[in-house]
Amino acid sequence: MRYSTTLIGAAVMAAMPLFAQAASIHVTGTGTVAVEPDMAVITVGVSEEHREAGEAMERVSTKVASILEALELAGIAARDVQTQSISVSPVWNNSATDRKISGFEASNTVAVRVRVLDSLGYVIDRVLNSGANVMHGLSFRLTDDTEAMEQARRAAVNDAMAKAQVYADAAGVPLGAVTAIDETGSSRGVGRMDMAVSSLRKEAPVAQGELVITSTVSMTFDIGADGVE
């Protein structure tokens, strides 16, 4: 019984190096696709101060109502306008000896999707004329990035395969089958631009540029039988 156990253990130990010595090539590939955005998102709002919190919020609400009306008149659908934040916070005086609340600051911000980029400058102008005094910039996006993402992924795989072939050729071994593919990262290309309200002029011109969609994959290839002794 002891003799049989020893033989089985020796057989297992002898087989282990065969698995450890499996030859493979591991590479990472990256694919990028540049596309023109077809949508913009702006985040705008109103901030007001007053000695009374209720009055500060009432002033904010009045201006935000005007902004929402202006957006509707500019052709922005209700589904493309979403409240981001509403807040009221105390404003403290700067006295070092008698620190106390001198009033309240109320704010309300909304995110607006602009689906017709040619109207972006006009929409910004309408919003500012309606009382917006807070703007957290804008971002350019794609309504549907499925096709662009697919192209980037195909490009990443092709890049990885090309690299693997270079390594195999340099090492003088045949490139075998793919044994593993993992997507290790992706970027959907949201182009951002910070904009201060004070710097905006009537119907401000905005350059949309391009978005870069990126995919990164990790791939493992066997080394063909002819390259294993």
C-alpha positions in Angstrom: 0.0 0.0 0.0 2.8 2.4 0.9 4.6 1.4 -2.4 1.5 2.2 -4.5 1.1 5.6 -2.9 4.8 6.4 -3.5 4.4 5.5 -7.2 1.3 7.7 -7.6 2.9 10.6 -5.9 6.0 10.3 -8.1 3.8 10.2 -11.3 2.0 13.4 -10.3 5.2 15.2 -9.5 6.6 14.1 -12.8 3.6 15.4 -14.7 3.5 18.9 -13.1 6.5 20.4 -15.0 4.7 19.6 -18.3 1.9 22.1 -17.4 4.3 24.6 -16.0 6.4 24.6 -19.1 3.4 25.3 -21.5 4.8 27.9 -23.9 2.7 31.0 -24.7 2.8 34.6 -25.9 1.0 37.3 -24.0 0.3 40.7 -25.5 -1.8 43.8 -25.1 -3.5 45.6 -28.0 -5.1 49.0 -28.2 -7.7 50.3 -30.8 -8.9 53.8 -31.2 -11.6 55.4 -33.3 -12.1 59.1 -33.8 -15.7 60.2 -34.4 -17.7 63.5 -34.4 -20.0 64.0 -31.5 -23.7 64.4 -32.2 -24.8 65.7 -28.8 -23.7 68.2 -26.1 -24.6 68.3 -22.4 -24.4 71.6 -20.5 -24.9 72.0 -16.8 -26.3 75.4 -15.8 -28.1 76.9 -12.9 -28.8 79.8 -10.6 -27.2 80.8 -7.2 -28.7 83.6 -5.0 -27.9 84.9 -1.6 -30.4 86.5 0.9 -30.7 87.1 4.6 -33.6 84.7 4.6 -33.2 81.1 3.3 -36.8 81.0 2.0 -36.3 84.2 0.0 -33.0 83.0 -1.5 -34.7 79.8 -2.7 -37.7 81.7 -4.0 -35.5 83.9 -6.1 -33.6 80.8 -7.4 -36.8 79.0 -8.2 -38.2 82.0 -10.2 -35.1 82.2 -12.4 -35.0 78.4 -12.9 -38.6 78.5 -14.0 -37.6 81.1 -16.6 -34.7 79.0 -17.7 -36.9 75.9 -18.2 -39.4 77.9 -20.2 -36.6 79.3 -22.4 -35.3 75.8 -23.0 -38.7 74.6 -24.1 -39.0 77.6 -26.5 -35.5 76.7 -27.9 -36.8 73.3 -28.8 -35.3 71.3 -25.9 -37.5 68.3 -25.0 -38.5 67.8 -21.4 -36.7 64.4 -21.3 -33.5 66.2 -22.1 -33.6 68.4 -19.0 -32.8 67.0 -15.6 -32.3 68.6 -12.2 -28.8 67.9 -10.8 -28.8 69.5 -7.4 -30.8 71.8 -5.1 -29.2 73.2 -2.0 -29.4 75.9 0.7 -26.4 76.6 2.9 -25.6 79.3 5.4 -23.2 82.2 4.6 -20.9 83.1 7.4 -19.5 86.6 8.0 -15.7 87.1 8.0 -15.4 88.5 11.5 -12.8 86.6 13.6 -14.3 87.7 16.9 -18.0 87.3 16.2 -18.6 84.6 13.7 -22.2 84.2 12.8 -24.6 83.5 9.9 -25.1 86.6 7.8 -27.5 85.0 5.3 -28.1 82.0 3.1 -27.1 80.9 -0.4 -29.6 78.8 -2.4 -28.7 77.1 -5.7 -30.3 74.9 -8.3 -28.5 73.3 -11.3 -29.9 71.4 -14.3 -28.2 69.3 -17.0 -29.4 69.9 -20.5 -28.9 67.6 -23.5 -28.6 69.5 -26.8 -29.2 67.1 -29.6 -28.8 69.7 -32.4 -25.2 70.9 -32.1 -25.7 73.8 -34.5 -28.1 75.3 -31.9 -25.7 75.0 -29.0 -24.6 78.6 -29.0 -28.2 79.8 -29.2 -29.3 77.6 -26.4 -26.5 78.9 -24.1 -27.5 82.5 -25.0 -31.2 81.8 -24.1 -30.2 80.2 -20.8 -28.0 83.2 -19.8 -30.6 85.7 -20.8 -33.1 83.9 -18.6 -31.1 84.4 -15.4 -28.5 81.6 -15.3 -25.4 82.7 -13.4 -23.8 79.3 -12.8 -22.3 77.1 -15.5 -20.2 74.0 -14.9 -19.0 73.6 -18.5 -20.2 71.3 -21.2 -19.4 67.9 -22.6 -19.7 66.4 -26.1 -21.0 62.9 -26.5 -22.4 60.3 -28.9 -26.1 59.5 -28.7 -25.2 55.9 -29.5 -21.5 54.8 -29.4 -22.2 51.0 -30.1 -20.8 51.0 -33.6 -17.7 53.1 -32.7 -17.0 50.9 -29.7 -17.2 47.8 -31.8 -14.7 49.3 -34.3 -12.3 50.1 -31.5 -12.5 46.6 -30.1 -11.9 45.0 -33.5 -8.9 47.4 -33.9 -7.6 46.4 -30.5 -7.7 42.7 -31.3 -6.0 43.3 -34.7 -3.3 45.3 -32.9 -2.7 42.5 -30.4 -2.6 39.8 -33.1 -0.1 41.8 -35.1 2.2 42.3 -32.0 2.0 38.6 -31.2 3.0 37.7 -34.8 6.0 40.1 -34.5 7.2 38.4 -31.3 6.7 34.9 -32.8 8.6 35.8 -35.9 11.4 37.4 -33.9 11.7 34.3 -31.7 11.6 32.0 -34.7 8.5 30.1 -33.5 5.1 29.6 -35.1 2.2 31.5 -33.6 -0.4 29.1 -32.3 -4.1 29.5 -31.4 -5.6 32.2 -29.2 -6.3 30.8 -25.7 -7.6 33.9 -23.9 -9.0 37.3 -24.7 -9.8 39.9 -22.0 -10.9 43.5 -22.4 -8.8 45.3 -19.9 -10.1 48.8 -20.5 -12.2 51.1 -22.6 -12.9 54.8 -23.0 -16.1 56.2 -24.5 -14.7 59.6 -25.3 -16.6 62.3 -23.5 -15.0 65.6 -24.5 -15.3 68.2 -21.7 -14.8 72.0 -21.7 -15.0 74.3 -18.7 -16.8 77.5 -19.3 -17.1 80.5 -17.0 -20.4 82.4 -17.3 -18.5 85.7 -17.3 -16.5 84.7 -20.4 -19.5 83.8 -22.5 -20.8 86.2 -25.1 -24.0 86.2 -27.1 -24.4 83.0 -29.1 -20.9 81.9 -28.1 -19.2 79.9 -30.9 -18.3 76.4 -29.7 -16.0 74.0 -31.6 -17.1 70.4 -31.2 -14.0 68.7 -32.4 -13.8 64.9 -32.3 -14.2 62.2 -29.7 -11.8 59.3 -29.3 -13.2 55.9 -28.5 -10.6 53.5 -27.1 -10.5 49.8 -26.3 -7.7 47.7 -24.8 -7.5 43.9 -24.9 -5.2 41.4 -23.4 -4.6 38.2 -25.5 -2.7 35.0 -25.0 -1.5 32.7 -27.8 -0.1 29.3 -27.8 3.3 28.7 -29.4 2.8 26.3 -32.2 4.0 22.7 -32.0 6.9 23.3 -34.4 8.4 25.8 -31.9 8.3 23.4 -28.9 11.1 20.9 -28.5 
